[in-house]
């Protein structure tokens, strides 16, 4: 039976309707590109503010979706009818293996559409159902720091139940903000390329031997179409120029320190030089890159 993964996106919803529609179309293509690259089948649908992926196995699907720029979070979910008796039965079944004796829990409910209950009423009633059903477990409601959370998202005639929420990269969909070429010769260059990709830029990458693993093992997981060119350290600058010309790049992304930035602008003429990590210490770069790498682990 197909499973559902609920996909949330944040910043896109703040755009004007025409821009939002275009960004949503790009996000849809990028989601499908990830599944095609992984050779996994899926069915993608959407409503305002959410995408839904139907697939055979939600675990690998959720891992893929965490690599899609624009996605803020994903949750493997159970889709049910928005009927009070159905919700009671399925919430009890979902929570049963998670609620040990003495556990604290909370039911988080949200709703969209017209229903004969508010979100607070639904959360309260389903919480009461759990306490009644598992009366021998001495369960307690804790809305601040519960050990178990059950989420109930009512979307019109359908409701999605889940207990996990995995963060995505956020940002804007890849491909809505032009083309850049990045030098990835280490962790600072890799983070710089990632941050430009997160703002919607398609990125082509030049690596030297020390930077190649960052491009191949991490950045390429966020963009199955990522173009990576390898060069010896002494030939990096010509490689950047060649790749910039062949891709008609709008700018270059370089791993510069504050002291290097002014001198680095001169050799590139009218090309815009970006250095997103220029204000980060080495420790901050390493910390941020660890968070990036965790999305593809």
Beta strands, then each sheet from edge to edge (+ up, - down):
strand 1: 3-9
strand 2: 43-47
strand 3: 50-55
strand 4: 71-81
strand 5: 104-112
strand 6: 140-141
strand 7: 148-155
strand 8: 158-162
strand 9: 166-167
strand 10: 179-184
strand 11: 202-207
strand 12: 227-230
strand 13: 251-253
strand 14: 272-274
sheet 1: 2+ 3- 1+ 4- 8+ 7- 5- 6-
sheet 2: 2+ 3- 1+ 4- 9+
sheet 3: 12+ 11+ 10+ 13+ 14+
end
